[in-house]
């Protein structure tokens, strides 16, 4: 769904925009977590 949103294939309703915000935040946190794990080892 995120890819479709980025391509402009999905209507930009409030719910979709909110979901994309949460999804991108989760992706950023996941990358930070994985980086921290790599640096720890």
PEMO-V165563 format. One record per pair of residues at least 6 apart in sequence whose ideal C-beta (glycine too) atoms are under 6 Angstrom apart, sorted by the first residue. I is the first residue (numbers start at 1). J is the second residue. If there is no record, write none. Layout:
BEGIN
I_J ; I_J
END
This chain:
BEGIN
2_23 ; 4_10 ; 5_20 ; 10_16
END
